[in-house]
Structures are given as structure tokens and as C-alpha cells.
Amino acid sequence: MCGIGTLANTGAIVVGGLVGLLVGKRLRKRFQETVVAALAMSVMFVGVAGTLQEMLRANADGRLVSHGALMFVISLAVGGVLGEWWNLDSLFERFGSWIRRVTHNERDASFVDAFVTASLTFCIGAMAIVGAIEDGLKGDPSLLYLKAVMDGCFTVVLVASLGKGAVFSAIPVFLYQGGIALASRLLAPVFTPEAMNNLSYVGNLLIFCVGWNLIHGEKKIRVANLLPSLIIAILWAFVTST
């Protein structure tokens, strides 16, 4: 069944969110602060590890050398300009504010931040795209099942530390991954191995930026405005291959 992996992923986030709400109510403020710090450091190191994995390659003599620096810099610079022009960060926040309003959570001051943080964490990265394509094209949801387990566990921590807004990240995850699964036959030729490497390269840095914002407790980096960098990174693979 096409899309079963996305449904499982969405359901796992909701279940994890409900568990997080129960756990969060029992945590004192200092425990919540420690959990947020631990979560932020985990996200940052996952991002760094993923970026270095794509950045470093071994030469014939075994020495590690960096590659793709030009793609990396141009993707982030051009993508950042486009993101600021389109003001994607504001769109994310307005969507979060709308969800807060229709769910009658106006008194929850952290709702929007929790929603945006969780949405970016779960949607950025190659795993969501590759999993959705395999789910839609081959009917193989196994990668999204693995992502569902990871996202569900992560949601428990996010909700317990940041608030119930993180639960509603299930909505953009459903729309994003579900849309890719439905359009998988059209998108599959676009995501070549080189394009996926570039996507992972830049995407992992954006994951690091999410953790950076968590550790500082405020939006130091408008990560949503950097999302077009992922598109530039994919386009780069086609430009350089011709």
C-alpha cells in the first residue's frame, strides 16, 4: 500500500507526543532544562557526524581530504538568500500559529517554537525523502518504519521538554512525505546518488543548526530560511554532471 510508511511515521509522532505529555507533566523545570540541553547536543553531534561523513573522503594513500566545499558554500549562500526573500521562517510560524489557534492552545507561549523545531527536525534530511520514494515507488516502507521509531522516541523528549506543539509536527511530516510518496515516479530520476549525497551534506548542517537554536534557547539561526539550500544542492549535482 503506497503511503503506509508515512502513516506509520505520522502515527509514531502522535503516540510519542502523547507519551511526552504524560512524562513532561512529571518533570520539574530543572529536569526539563537538562533534557533540552541533552537533546540539543545530540542533534548537533548527529548533524556534525552526518556532514563530516559526506565532506571527508579517503585518498588512495588513506589520507582524509575534504570535497564539495564549493557546492556547500554556494548552496547555503544562494539558498539562504532565497529563503530570506520568500521568508519561509515566517510561513512556518504562521502555520504553527494557525494550528495553535484552531486547537485552542493560545495560552501556550512555546507552542509555535516547539512545532517549528520538531517539524524541521523530522523533515530535514535524506532519510525522509529516500524513505518516501521507496514507499511510493516500490511499496517498501521499511526505511520509514525505522524513521517512525526514531521520530516517535524523539517526540517524547521534544514534547516533554518543549511542549505539546511538537505533536503537531505530524501534520507537515504527513504532507511532506506523503506528497513525495505520491509523486515518487516523477521524483525518482531527480534524486540521483550524487544529488542524495549533496542533500545529505547540506541537510545535516541544517540539523546541526536546529540543535544550535535549542542549546541557545532562542532562534539564533532561521533554519527554515535555509531550506532552499537543499534544492540548490540537488541542482548542483545535475549542473556538475553535464
N, C-alpha and C positions, 0 to 999 in steps of 0.2 A: 504493500500500500504506500503510495507516494505521500510523503509528509509525515509518516508515523514517527520518524526520529525527531522532527520539530515539535510534534505534540508531546512526546516524552520529555524533551528538553524543557518545554514550557511548563509541563506538569511538575517536573522536578523543582523548578524555581518556586512555584507556588507552594509546594509541600515544604521545601526548605524555608520559605518565608514564614509559614505558619509555625514551624518549629522554632525559628528565630524569635518570633513574637513571644512565645512562651518562655524561652530562655532569657530573652532580653529583660523581661519584667523582673526577673530574679537577680539581675546583675546590678551591683552598686555602680555609682558613677566612676570610681577609680578603676574598677574592673573593666568597664566599657572602654575607658581611655587606653588601657593596656591592650585590649583586644584590637582596637583600631590601629594602634602602633604596630602590633604584630602583623595584622592584615596588610598594612601599608608596606612594611618591609618585605613581606612575602611577595606582594605584587611587583615591587620594584626589582627584586632579585630575579623573579621569573622573567621580567622584561629584559633585564640586562643579559641573562643567560641566553635568551632567545635571539637577541640582537648579536651577541658575540658569536653564536653558533653560525649565523649567516655571514657575519663580517669576516671571520678568520678562516683561512684555507691553508692546508699544508702543502708546501712545495715538494718537489721530488727529493730534496735533501732532508725533508722532515721539518723544516723551519716553518713557523706560522707567519703568514703575511695577510694583510687586510686587503679587501677588494670591495668594489661597489661604493666607494666613498662619494664619488661624483653623483651617482644616482640618489644616494641617501640624502645628500645636501640639497640637491635640486628639487627632489620630491617634497621635502619638508618645507623648503622656501616657497616654491610655487603653490603647493597645497595649502600652506598657511595663509598666503595672500588671498587665494580663492575662498578659503573658509571664513576669513575675516570679511571679505566682500559680501558673501552670502549670509554671514552672521549665523552659522549653524548652531553655535552655542546658545544663542537666544531662542532659536527654534526648539531646541531640546528643552530649554527651561520653560518655554510657553506651553509645550506639550505636557510637561510634568505639572505645571500649574493648573492646566485644564483637568488633568486626571485628579489632582488634589481637590479641585472644586467639585467635580461630578461625584467623587467618592466621599464628599463632606469631611475632608480632612484639613480644612482651612487653618485650624489651630496648630497643626503640626509644622513647626518652623523648619524642620530638617527634611521634610518630605521630598522637596524638589532635588536637593543635593543628593539624597540617598538614591532617588530614581535615576538621575543622570549618571552618577558614579557606577551603579550596578549595570545600567544599560550599556555604557561604554565598555565596561569590563567584559561583559558577556558577548558583545557583538564584534569587538575589535579582534582581529587575529585570523589566521588561516584556517583554524580548526572549524569555525562556524561555516565558512564558505565551502571548504572541501567536503565537510560532512553533509551539508545541504545538497550539494551537487550529486554526491554518491547516493543520497537518499532519493533524490528525484530522478536521476538518470538510470541508476542500476537497481533501485529498490533496496539498497543496502543501508540500513540506519545504524550500523554498528558504531561508527565514529561518533554520531550524535548521541547514542546511548552512553558512551563514555563521557562525552561532554555534559550530558544530563546529570550524571553522578557528580562530576566535578562542580558544575554550577549549583546543584542543589546543596551541596556541602558549603560552598562559598556563600550562598544566600543566607544560610543560617547565621553565619558570622556577620555578614553585612547588615542584616535586619536587627540582630541583637545589638550591634554597635552603632549603626547609623539611623535605624528607624524603619517603619513599615513601607516607606516609599520604594525601597529596594524590591519589594514583592512585585510591584507593578512593572518592573523591567521585563517581566514575562511578555508584556504586550509588544514592545519593539522587537524582542527576540523572535516571537511568533511571526510578526510581519516580515522581518528581515530574512530569517532562514526559510520561512515558508515561501516567500517570493522567489528566493534563489532556487529552491527545490522545484517550483512550478516552471521556472524559466531555465531549468538546468540544460536542456538540449540546445538552447541558444547560447548559454554562457560557457558551456564546457570548452569550446575551442579557444575562448579568451584566456582561460586560466591554464596556460602552459606551465611546465615545470619552472621555467625561468621567471615567469610572472608570479608564480606562487612563492618562489624564493624571495623576490623583491617585496612581495606583500608581507611575508613573514618578517623580513628585515626591518621594514618601516613600522609594521604593526606592533612589533614587540617594544619598540621605543615608545609608542603611544601608550602601551600598557604600563611601562615604567612611569610615564607622566601621570597616569591615573594614581599610581601609588605615591608619587611625589606630592600630589594635591592632598591625598589622605594624611600623609605624615605632617603636613603643614596646617591641616585643619581648615584650609580655605583654597579658593580657586586661583592658585598661582599661575597655572597654565590652562588656557581654554582649549582643552583636548578636542572637543567637538569641532572646533575651527581648524584642526589639523587633519580631520578625516579625509579631505580631498587628496592628501598626500598619498593615500593608499591607491587612488585612481592613477595619479601621476606615476607611481612606482610600477603599476601594471602596464601602463602605456609605454614606459621606458623599455620594458622587455621587448615590445614589438618594434619600437624605433631602432634599437640597437641590433636587432636580429636581421634587419633588412639590409 
